[in-house]
Amino acid sequence: MVREEVAGSTQTLQWKCVESRVDSKRLYYGHFILSPLRKGQADTVGIALRRALLGEIEGTCITRAKFGSVPHEYSTIAGPRYIIAQDIILPPSVEIVDTAQPIANLTEPIDFCIDLQIKRDRGYQTELRKNYQDGSYPIDVVSMPVRNVNYGFFSCGNGNEKHEILFLEIWTRKFNP
């Protein structure tokens, strides 16, 4: 039996963040490079990472609201106060990403109470617009913490030494697992 040595790549993949920034209170941006990849791998890895980031990571959203003193979802609510997300009373395990998010603008004093249902899921769900027996209203949700992913790649080297560099841009909402 003859034993042959197979020349293999001894290069280690390197993952590097070349830029990161906060675009707003809710949106973060990161630009990453993965290299060196063999010829043909960058596109395959880019597609897989993009699909996994956009479709498989779970997020948490409000999926249903029940108003204590409001007869239907299109009712005018009165009361002298501008209500923001910071006014929501939460359990200790839940954090509001944007505490300045507007909820309601009340012009006359009323007893204003909303019960919110929070659900952890992935993707986008459209709820049917029908009243439920308990008087709650469904809310369409986008449970994806990753908002957008772009990728591209660059081939470099010469002859048999060609390799590829994968460039990945990721935009996310603030996310605390």
TORPAZA-50867 format. One record per residue: residue number from 1; x, y, z of N, C-alpha, C in turn; residue in one letter. Coordinates in steps of 0.1 Angstrom, whole numbers. Each point is the difference from the previous one (the first is absolute). Layout:
REM residues N
n: NUM, nx: X, ny: Y, nz: Z, cax: X, cay: Y, caz: Z, cx: X, cy: Y, cz: Z, res: a $
...
REM end
This chain:
REM residues 177
n: 1, nx: 8, ny: -12, nz: 0, cax: -8, cay: 12, caz: 0, cx: 9, cy: 12, cz: 0, res: m $
n: 2, nx: -3, ny: 10, nz: -9, cax: 7, cay: 12, caz: -1, cx: -7, cy: 11, cz: 7, res: v $
n: 3, nx: 7, ny: 7, nz: 8, cax: -6, cay: 11, caz: 8, cx: 4, cy: 13, cz: -7, res: r $
n: 4, nx: -11, ny: 8, nz: -3, cax: 3, cay: 13, caz: -6, cx: -3, cy: 11, cz: 10, res: e $
n: 5, nx: 8, ny: 11, nz: -1, cax: -4, cay: 11, caz: 8, cx: -9, cy: 9, cz: -8, res: e $
n: 6, nx: -10, ny: 5, nz: 6, cax: -10, cay: 9, caz: -7, cx: 3, cy: 14, cz: 5, res: v $
n: 7, nx: 3, ny: 9, nz: -9, cax: 3, cay: 13, caz: 4, cx: -14, cy: 7, cz: 4, res: a $
n: 8, nx: 0, ny: 5, nz: 12, cax: -13, cay: 6, caz: 5, cx: 3, cy: 14, cz: 4, res: g $
n: 9, nx: -10, ny: 8, nz: 1, cax: 1, cay: 14, caz: 4, cx: 3, cy: 1, cz: 14, res: s $
n: 10, nx: 10, ny: 7, nz: 4, cax: 3, cay: 2, caz: 14, cx: -4, cy: 14, cz: 5, res: t $
n: 11, nx: -7, ny: 7, nz: -9, cax: -5, cay: 13, caz: 4, cx: -12, cy: -1, cz: 9, res: q $
n: 12, nx: -1, ny: 8, nz: 10, cax: -11, cay: 1, caz: 9, cx: -9, cy: 11, cz: -5, res: t $
n: 13, nx: -13, ny: -3, nz: 0, cax: -10, cay: 11, caz: -3, cx: 1, cy: 11, cz: 11, res: l $
n: 14, nx: -1, ny: 12, nz: -5, cax: 0, cay: 11, caz: 9, cx: -13, cy: 8, cz: -2, res: q $
n: 15, nx: -7, ny: 3, nz: 11, cax: -12, cay: 8, caz: 0, cx: 4, cy: 13, cz: 7, res: w $
n: 16, nx: -2, ny: 11, nz: -7, cax: 4, cay: 13, caz: 5, cx: -12, cy: 10, cz: -2, res: k $
n: 17, nx: -2, ny: 8, nz: 10, cax: -10, cay: 11, caz: -1, cx: 9, cy: 12, cz: -4, res: c $
n: 18, nx: -4, ny: 6, nz: -11, cax: 8, cay: 11, caz: -5, cx: -7, cy: 14, cz: 2, res: v $
n: 19, nx: -13, ny: -1, nz: 4, cax: -8, cay: 12, caz: 3, cx: -12, cy: -4, cz: 8, res: e $
n: 20, nx: -3, ny: 8, nz: 10, cax: -12, cay: -2, caz: 8, cx: -5, cy: 14, cz: 4, res: s $
n: 21, nx: -13, ny: 2, nz: 0, cax: -5, cay: 13, caz: 4, cx: -15, cy: -1, cz: 4, res: r $
n: 22, nx: -4, ny: 10, nz: 8, cax: -14, cay: 1, caz: 4, cx: -6, cy: 10, cz: -10, res: v $
n: 23, nx: -10, ny: -5, nz: -8, cax: -6, cay: 9, caz: -10, cx: -11, cy: 8, cz: 7, res: d $
n: 24, nx: -7, ny: -5, nz: 10, cax: -10, cay: 7, caz: 7, cx: -2, cy: -8, cz: 13, res: s $
n: 25, nx: -10, ny: 4, nz: 8, cax: -3, cay: -7, caz: 13, cx: -3, cy: -14, cz: -2, res: k $
n: 26, nx: -6, ny: -3, nz: -12, cax: -5, cay: -14, caz: -2, cx: 9, cy: -8, cz: -10, res: r $
n: 27, nx: 9, ny: 7, nz: -8, cax: 6, cay: -7, caz: -11, cx: 15, cy: 0, cz: 1, res: l $
n: 28, nx: 6, ny: -12, nz: 0, cax: 15, cay: -1, caz: 0, cx: 5, cy: -6, cz: -13, res: y $
n: 29, nx: 12, ny: 4, nz: -3, cax: 6, cay: -4, caz: -13, cx: 14, cy: -7, cz: 3, res: y $
n: 30, nx: 3, ny: -10, nz: -8, cax: 13, cay: -7, caz: 1, cx: 5, cy: -4, cz: -14, res: g $
n: 31, nx: 12, ny: 2, nz: -2, cax: 6, cay: -4, caz: -13, cx: 12, cy: -10, cz: 3, res: h $
n: 32, nx: -1, ny: -12, nz: -5, cax: 9, cay: -11, caz: 3, cx: 7, cy: -6, cz: -12, res: f $
n: 33, nx: 11, ny: -6, nz: 2, cax: 8, cay: -6, caz: -10, cx: 3, cy: -14, cz: 5, res: i $
n: 34, nx: -2, ny: -10, nz: -9, cax: 4, cay: -14, caz: 3, cx: 10, cy: -4, cz: -11, res: l $
n: 35, nx: 12, ny: -5, nz: 4, cax: 9, cay: -4, caz: -10, cx: 11, cy: -8, cz: 6, res: s $
n: 36, nx: 8, ny: -8, nz: -7, cax: -1, cay: -2, caz: -15, cx: -9, cy: -12, cz: -2, res: p $
n: 37, nx: -9, ny: 1, nz: -10, cax: -8, cay: -11, caz: -4, cx: 5, cy: -5, cz: -14, res: l $
n: 38, nx: -2, ny: -13, nz: -2, cax: 3, cay: -6, caz: -13, cx: -9, cy: 5, cz: -11, res: r $
n: 39, nx: 5, ny: 0, nz: -12, cax: -8, cay: 4, caz: -11, cx: -13, cy: -6, cz: -1, res: k $
n: 40, nx: -11, ny: 8, nz: 0, cax: -14, cay: -6, caz: -1, cx: -7, cy: -1, cz: 14, res: g $
n: 41, nx: 8, ny: 2, nz: 11, cax: -6, cay: -1, caz: 13, cx: -7, cy: 12, cz: 5, res: q $
n: 42, nx: 5, ny: 12, nz: -4, cax: -5, cay: 13, caz: 5, cx: -15, cy: 1, cz: -3, res: a $
n: 43, nx: -4, ny: -2, nz: -12, cax: -14, cay: 1, caz: -4, cx: -9, cy: -10, cz: 8, res: d $
n: 44, nx: 5, ny: -12, nz: 2, cax: -8, cay: -10, caz: 7, cx: -1, cy: 4, cz: 15, res: t $
n: 45, nx: 11, ny: 4, nz: 6, cax: 0, cay: 4, caz: 14, cx: -9, cy: 12, cz: 2, res: v $
n: 46, nx: 2, ny: 10, nz: -9, cax: -8, cay: 12, caz: 0, cx: -15, cy: -2, cz: 0, res: g $
n: 47, nx: -4, ny: -9, nz: -9, cax: -15, cay: -3, caz: -1, cx: -5, cy: -7, cz: 12, res: i $
n: 48, nx: 8, ny: -9, nz: 5, cax: -4, cay: -7, caz: 13, cx: -1, cy: 9, cz: 12, res: a $
n: 49, nx: 10, ny: 8, nz: 1, cax: 0, cay: 10, caz: 12, cx: -12, cy: 9, cz: -1, res: l $
n: 50, nx: -2, ny: 6, nz: -12, cax: -11, cay: 9, caz: -2, cx: -14, cy: -6, cz: 3, res: r $
n: 51, nx: -2, ny: -12, nz: -5, cax: -13, cay: -7, caz: 3, cx: -1, cy: -4, cz: 14, res: r $
n: 52, nx: 11, ny: -4, nz: 7, cax: -1, cay: -4, caz: 14, cx: -3, cy: 13, cz: 9, res: a $
n: 53, nx: 7, ny: 11, nz: -3, cax: -1, cay: 12, caz: 7, cx: -14, cy: 6, cz: -1, res: l $
n: 54, nx: -6, ny: 0, nz: -12, cax: -13, cay: 6, caz: -3, cx: -11, cy: -9, cz: 5, res: l $
n: 55, nx: 1, ny: -13, nz: -1, cax: -11, cay: -9, caz: 2, cx: 0, cy: -8, cz: 13, res: g $
n: 56, nx: 11, ny: -2, nz: 7, cax: 0, cay: -9, caz: 10, cx: 2, cy: 6, cz: 14, res: e $
n: 57, nx: 4, ny: 12, nz: 1, cax: 2, cay: 6, caz: 14, cx: -13, cy: 6, cz: 5, res: i $
n: 58, nx: -3, ny: -4, nz: 12, cax: -13, cay: 4, caz: 7, cx: 1, cy: 14, cz: 5, res: e $
n: 59, nx: -11, ny: 7, nz: 1, cax: -2, cay: 13, caz: 6, cx: -12, cy: 0, cz: 8, res: g $
n: 60, nx: -2, ny: 10, nz: 8, cax: -12, cay: 2, caz: 9, cx: -8, cy: 12, cz: -4, res: t $
n: 61, nx: -13, ny: -2, nz: -1, cax: -9, cay: 11, caz: -4, cx: -13, cy: 0, cz: 7, res: c $
n: 62, nx: -7, ny: 11, nz: 0, cax: -14, cay: 1, caz: 5, cx: -9, cy: -6, cz: -11, res: i $
n: 63, nx: -8, ny: -10, nz: 4, cax: -8, cay: -7, caz: -11, cx: -15, cy: 3, cz: 2, res: t $
n: 64, nx: -4, ny: 5, nz: 12, cax: -14, cay: 2, caz: 2, cx: -2, cy: 11, cz: 11, res: r $
n: 65, nx: -10, ny: 8, nz: -2, cax: -3, cay: 11, caz: 10, cx: -15, cy: -1, cz: 4, res: a $
n: 66, nx: -2, ny: 2, nz: 13, cax: -14, cay: 1, caz: 5, cx: -2, cy: 13, cz: 8, res: k $
n: 67, nx: -9, ny: 8, nz: -5, cax: -2, cay: 13, caz: 6, cx: -12, cy: -1, cz: 10, res: f $
n: 68, nx: 3, ny: 4, nz: 13, cax: -10, cay: -1, caz: 10, cx: -13, cy: 9, cz: -2, res: g $
n: 69, nx: 2, ny: 12, nz: -5, cax: -12, cay: 9, caz: -1, cx: -2, cy: 5, cz: -14, res: s $
n: 70, nx: 4, ny: -8, nz: -10, cax: -1, cay: 4, caz: -14, cx: -9, cy: -10, cz: -7, res: v $
n: 71, nx: -11, ny: 4, nz: -6, cax: -9, cay: -10, caz: -6, cx: 5, cy: -7, cz: -13, res: p $
n: 72, nx: 8, ny: 7, nz: -8, cax: 6, cay: -7, caz: -12, cx: 13, cy: 7, cz: -4, res: h $
n: 73, nx: 8, ny: -7, nz: -9, cax: 14, cay: 5, caz: -3, cx: 0, cy: 14, cz: -6, res: e $
n: 74, nx: -10, ny: 5, nz: -6, cax: 0, cay: 13, caz: -7, cx: -7, cy: 11, cz: 9, res: y $
n: 75, nx: -2, ny: -3, nz: 12, cax: -6, cay: 10, caz: 9, cx: 9, cy: 12, cz: 3, res: s $
n: 76, nx: -6, ny: 12, nz: 1, cax: 8, cay: 11, caz: 5, cx: 1, cy: -1, cz: 15, res: t $
n: 77, nx: 13, ny: 2, nz: 5, cax: 2, cay: -1, caz: 14, cx: 3, cy: 14, cz: 5, res: i $
n: 78, nx: -6, ny: 4, nz: 11, cax: 2, cay: 14, caz: 5, cx: 7, cy: -1, cz: 14, res: a $
n: 79, nx: 8, ny: 10, nz: 4, cax: 7, cay: 1, caz: 13, cx: 12, cy: 9, cz: -2, res: g $
n: 80, nx: 3, ny: 8, nz: 10, cax: 11, cay: 11, caz: -1, cx: 14, cy: -5, cz: 1, res: p $
n: 81, nx: 5, ny: -9, nz: -8, cax: 13, cay: -5, caz: 1, cx: 5, cy: -6, cz: -13, res: r $
n: 82, nx: 13, ny: 1, nz: -2, cax: 7, cay: -6, caz: -11, cx: 6, cy: -13, cz: 6, res: y $
n: 83, nx: -4, ny: -12, nz: -4, cax: 4, cay: -12, caz: 6, cx: 11, cy: -6, cz: -10, res: i $
n: 84, nx: 12, ny: -4, nz: 7, cax: 11, cay: -6, caz: -8, cx: 3, cy: -14, cz: 6, res: i $
n: 85, nx: 9, ny: -7, nz: -7, cax: 3, cay: -14, caz: 4, cx: 6, cy: 0, cz: 14, res: a $
n: 86, nx: 6, ny: 10, nz: 4, cax: 6, cay: 0, caz: 14, cx: -11, cy: -1, cz: 11, res: q $
n: 87, nx: -13, ny: 3, nz: -4, cax: -11, cay: -1, caz: 10, cx: -5, cy: -14, cz: 2, res: d $
n: 88, nx: 5, ny: -10, nz: -9, cax: -5, cay: -13, caz: 1, cx: 7, cy: -7, cz: 13, res: i $
n: 89, nx: -8, ny: -7, nz: 8, cax: 5, cay: -7, caz: 11, cx: 3, cy: -14, cz: -4, res: i $
n: 90, nx: 13, ny: -4, nz: 2, cax: 5, cay: -13, caz: -6, cx: 5, cy: -9, cz: 11, res: l $
n: 91, nx: 0, ny: -13, nz: -2, cax: 7, cay: -9, caz: 9, cx: 16, cy: 3, cz: -2, res: p $
n: 92, nx: 8, ny: -4, nz: 10, cax: 14, cay: 3, caz: 0, cx: 7, cy: -6, cz: -12, res: p $
n: 93, nx: -5, ny: -11, nz: -5, cax: 7, cay: -7, caz: -11, cx: -2, cy: 7, cz: -14, res: s $
n: 94, nx: -8, ny: 10, nz: -1, cax: -3, cay: 7, caz: -13, cx: 5, cy: 14, cz: 0, res: v $
n: 95, nx: 7, ny: 3, nz: -11, cax: 6, cay: 14, caz: -2, cx: -6, cy: 6, cz: -12, res: e $
n: 96, nx: -4, ny: 13, nz: 1, cax: -5, cay: 7, caz: -12, cx: 12, cy: 6, cz: -7, res: i $
n: 97, nx: 1, ny: -2, nz: -13, cax: 11, cay: 5, caz: -8, cx: 0, cy: 15, cz: -1, res: v $
n: 98, nx: -12, ny: 6, nz: -4, cax: -1, cay: 14, caz: -2, cx: -11, cy: 6, cz: 10, res: d $
n: 99, nx: 5, ny: 5, nz: 11, cax: -10, cay: 4, caz: 11, cx: -7, cy: 13, cz: -4, res: t $
n: 100, nx: 4, ny: 7, nz: -11, cax: -6, cay: 12, caz: -4, cx: -11, cy: -3, cz: -11, res: a $
n: 101, nx: -2, ny: -13, nz: -4, cax: -10, cay: -3, caz: -10, cx: -14, cy: 4, cz: 4, res: q $
n: 102, nx: -7, ny: 8, nz: -8, cax: -13, cay: 5, caz: 3, cx: -10, cy: -12, cz: 1, res: p $
n: 103, nx: -9, ny: 1, nz: 9, cax: -11, cay: -10, caz: 2, cx: -14, cy: 7, cz: -3, res: i $
n: 104, nx: -2, ny: 11, nz: 7, cax: -13, cay: 7, caz: -2, cx: 1, cy: 14, cz: 4, res: a $
n: 105, nx: -8, ny: 9, nz: -5, cax: -1, cay: 14, caz: 4, cx: -14, cy: 2, cz: 5, res: n $
n: 106, nx: -1, ny: 1, nz: 13, cax: -14, cay: 2, caz: 6, cx: -2, cy: 15, cz: 3, res: l $
n: 107, nx: -13, ny: 4, nz: -3, cax: -3, cay: 14, caz: 2, cx: -9, cy: 3, cz: 12, res: t $
n: 108, nx: -6, ny: -10, nz: 5, cax: -9, cay: 2, caz: 12, cx: 3, cy: -11, cz: 10, res: e $
n: 109, nx: -2, ny: 2, nz: 13, cax: 3, cay: -10, caz: 10, cx: -9, cy: -13, cz: -1, res: p $
n: 110, nx: 6, ny: -11, nz: -2, cax: -7, cay: -13, caz: 1, cx: 9, cy: -10, cz: 6, res: i $
n: 111, nx: -7, ny: -12, nz: 4, cax: 8, cay: -11, caz: 5, cx: 5, cy: -8, cz: -12, res: d $
n: 112, nx: 13, ny: 0, nz: -2, cax: 6, cay: -6, caz: -12, cx: 8, cy: -12, cz: 3, res: f $
n: 113, nx: -4, ny: -11, nz: -4, cax: 7, cay: -13, caz: 3, cx: 0, cy: -9, cz: -12, res: c $
n: 114, nx: 12, ny: -5, nz: -3, cax: 1, cay: -9, caz: -11, cx: 8, cy: -13, cz: 5, res: i $
n: 115, nx: -6, ny: -11, nz: -3, cax: 7, cay: -13, caz: 3, cx: 7, cy: -4, cz: -13, res: d $
n: 116, nx: 13, ny: -3, nz: 1, cax: 7, cay: -4, caz: -12, cx: 5, cy: -14, cz: 1, res: l $
n: 117, nx: -1, ny: -7, nz: -12, cax: 5, cay: -14, caz: 0, cx: 13, cy: 1, cz: -8, res: q $
n: 118, nx: 10, ny: -6, nz: 6, cax: 14, cay: 0, caz: -6, cx: 3, cy: -14, cz: -4, res: i $
n: 119, nx: 6, ny: -2, nz: -12, cax: 3, cay: -13, caz: -5, cx: 14, cy: -1, cz: -7, res: k $
n: 120, nx: 7, ny: -10, nz: 3, cax: 13, cay: -2, caz: -7, cx: -2, cy: -9, cz: -12, res: r $
n: 121, nx: 5, ny: 4, nz: -12, cax: -2, cay: -7, caz: -12, cx: 10, cy: 4, cz: -10, res: d $
n: 122, nx: -1, ny: -4, nz: -12, cax: 8, cay: 4, caz: -11, cx: -8, cy: 3, cz: -12, res: r $
n: 123, nx: 5, ny: 9, nz: -9, cax: -7, cay: 4, caz: -12, cx: -10, cy: 11, cz: 1, res: g $
n: 124, nx: -9, ny: 0, nz: -9, cax: -11, cay: 10, caz: -1, cx: -13, cy: -8, cz: 1, res: y $
n: 125, nx: -10, ny: 5, nz: 8, cax: -13, cay: -6, caz: 1, cx: -11, cy: 11, cz: -1, res: q $
n: 126, nx: -9, ny: -3, nz: -9, cax: -11, cay: 9, caz: -2, cx: -12, cy: -7, cz: 7, res: t $
n: 127, nx: -6, ny: 8, nz: 9, cax: -12, cay: -5, caz: 8, cx: -13, cy: 4, cz: -7, res: e $
n: 128, nx: -9, ny: -9, nz: 1, cax: -14, cay: 3, caz: -6, cx: -6, cy: 11, cz: 9, res: l $
n: 129, nx: -6, ny: 10, nz: -7, cax: -6, cay: 11, caz: 7, cx: -14, cy: -3, cz: 4, res: r $
n: 130, nx: -1, ny: -8, nz: 11, cax: -13, cay: -3, caz: 5, cx: 0, cy: 1, cz: 15, res: k $
n: 131, nx: -10, ny: 4, nz: 6, cax: -1, cay: 1, caz: 15, cx: 0, cy: -14, cz: 6, res: n $
n: 132, nx: 7, ny: -1, nz: 11, cax: 1, cay: -13, caz: 7, cx: -11, cy: 1, cz: 11, res: y $
n: 133, nx: -4, ny: -11, nz: 5, cax: -10, cay: -1, caz: 10, cx: 4, cy: 8, cz: 12, res: q $
n: 134, nx: 12, ny: 1, nz: 3, cax: 5, cay: 8, caz: 12, cx: 1, cy: 15, cz: -2, res: d $
n: 135, nx: -3, ny: 4, nz: -12, cax: 1, cay: 15, caz: -3, cx: 14, cy: 4, cz: -4, res: g $
n: 136, nx: 9, ny: -9, nz: -2, cax: 14, cay: 4, caz: -4, cx: 1, cy: 2, cz: -15, res: s $
n: 137, nx: 10, ny: 7, nz: -4, cax: 2, cay: 2, caz: -15, cx: 14, cy: -5, cz: -4, res: y $
n: 138, nx: 1, ny: -8, nz: -10, cax: 13, cay: -5, caz: -5, cx: 8, cy: 11, cz: -6, res: p $
n: 139, nx: 13, ny: -1, nz: 0, cax: 9, cay: 9, caz: -6, cx: 10, cy: -7, cz: -9, res: i $
n: 140, nx: 1, ny: 5, nz: -13, cax: 10, cay: -6, caz: -9, cx: 14, cy: 3, cz: 6, res: d $
n: 141, nx: 9, ny: -11, nz: -1, cax: 13, cay: 2, caz: 7, cx: 11, cy: -4, cz: -10, res: v $
n: 142, nx: 11, ny: 6, nz: 2, cax: 13, cay: -3, caz: -6, cx: 9, cy: -4, cz: 11, res: v $
n: 143, nx: 2, ny: -13, nz: 2, cax: 8, cay: -6, caz: 11, cx: 15, cy: -2, cz: -3, res: s $
n: 144, nx: 4, ny: 7, nz: -11, cax: 14, cay: -2, caz: -4, cx: 9, cy: 10, cz: 5, res: m $
n: 145, nx: 10, ny: -4, nz: 9, cax: 9, cay: 10, caz: 5, cx: 10, cy: 5, cz: -11, res: p $
n: 146, nx: 2, ny: -9, nz: -10, cax: 9, cay: 4, caz: -11, cx: -9, cy: 6, cz: -11, res: v $
n: 147, nx: 2, ny: 13, nz: -3, cax: -8, cay: 7, caz: -10, cx: 4, cy: -2, cz: -14, res: r $
n: 148, nx: 13, ny: 0, nz: -2, cax: 5, cay: -2, caz: -14, cx: 14, cy: -6, cz: 0, res: n $
n: 149, nx: 3, ny: -7, nz: -11, cax: 13, cay: -6, caz: -1, cx: 4, cy: 1, cz: -15, res: v $
n: 150, nx: 12, ny: 6, nz: -3, cax: 5, cay: 0, caz: -13, cx: 14, cy: -7, cz: 0, res: n $
n: 151, nx: 3, ny: -7, nz: -11, cax: 13, cay: -6, caz: -1, cx: 6, cy: 2, cz: -14, res: y $
n: 152, nx: 13, ny: -1, nz: -1, cax: 7, cay: 0, caz: -12, cx: 13, cy: -6, cz: 2, res: g $
n: 153, nx: 7, ny: -3, nz: -11, cax: 13, cay: -7, caz: 2, cx: 10, cy: 5, cz: -11, res: f $
n: 154, nx: 12, ny: -2, nz: 3, cax: 11, cay: 4, caz: -9, cx: 10, cy: -11, cz: -2, res: f $
n: 155, nx: 3, ny: -3, nz: -12, cax: 10, cay: -11, caz: -3, cx: 13, cy: 7, cz: -2, res: s $
n: 156, nx: 11, ny: -7, nz: 6, cax: 13, cay: 6, caz: -1, cx: 10, cy: -12, cz: -1, res: c $
n: 157, nx: 12, ny: 4, nz: -2, cax: 11, cay: -10, caz: -2, cx: 3, cy: -3, cz: -14, res: g $
n: 158, nx: 9, ny: -9, nz: -3, cax: 3, cay: -3, caz: -14, cx: 2, cy: -15, cz: -2, res: n $
n: 159, nx: -2, ny: -5, nz: -11, cax: 2, cay: -14, caz: -3, cx: -8, cy: -9, cz: 9, res: g $
n: 160, nx: 7, ny: -10, nz: 6, cax: -7, cay: -10, caz: 9, cx: -2, cy: 6, cz: 14, res: n $
n: 161, nx: 5, ny: 12, nz: 3, cax: -1, cay: 5, caz: 13, cx: -11, cy: 10, cz: 2, res: e $
n: 162, nx: -11, ny: -1, nz: -9, cax: -11, cay: 9, caz: 1, cx: -8, cy: -3, cz: 13, res: k $
n: 163, nx: -5, ny: 11, nz: 6, cax: -9, cay: -2, caz: 11, cx: -10, cy: 12, cz: 0, res: h $
n: 164, nx: -10, ny: -1, nz: 8, cax: -11, cay: 10, caz: 0, cx: -1, cy: 6, cz: 14, res: e $
n: 165, nx: -5, ny: 12, nz: 0, cax: -3, cay: 8, caz: 13, cx: -14, cy: 3, cz: 0, res: i $
n: 166, nx: -7, ny: -4, nz: 10, cax: -15, cay: 3, caz: 2, cx: -2, cy: 13, cz: 8, res: l $
n: 167, nx: -8, ny: 9, nz: -6, cax: -4, cay: 12, caz: 7, cx: -14, cy: -1, cz: 4, res: f $
n: 168, nx: -3, ny: 2, nz: 13, cax: -14, cay: -1, caz: 5, cx: -4, cy: 13, cz: 8, res: l $
n: 169, nx: -11, ny: 5, nz: -4, cax: -6, cay: 12, caz: 7, cx: -12, cy: -5, cz: 7, res: e $
n: 170, nx: -2, ny: 4, nz: 13, cax: -11, cay: -4, caz: 8, cx: -6, cy: 12, cz: 7, res: i $
n: 171, nx: -13, ny: 1, nz: -1, cax: -8, cay: 10, caz: 8, cx: -9, cy: -7, cz: 9, res: w $
n: 172, nx: 1, ny: 4, nz: 13, cax: -8, cay: -7, caz: 10, cx: -8, cy: 10, cz: 9, res: t $
n: 173, nx: -11, ny: -4, nz: 5, cax: -6, cay: 7, caz: 11, cx: 7, cy: -3, cz: 13, res: r $
n: 174, nx: -1, ny: 8, nz: 10, cax: 6, cay: -3, caz: 13, cx: -6, cy: -13, cz: 4, res: k $
n: 175, nx: 9, ny: -9, nz: 5, cax: -4, cay: -14, caz: 3, cx: 7, cy: -4, cz: 12, res: f $
n: 176, nx: -8, ny: -4, nz: 10, cax: 6, cay: -6, caz: 12, cx: -6, cy: -14, cz: 2, res: n $
n: 177, nx: 8, ny: -11, nz: -2, cax: -5, cay: -13, caz: 0, cx: -4, cy: -4, cz: 14, res: p $
REM end
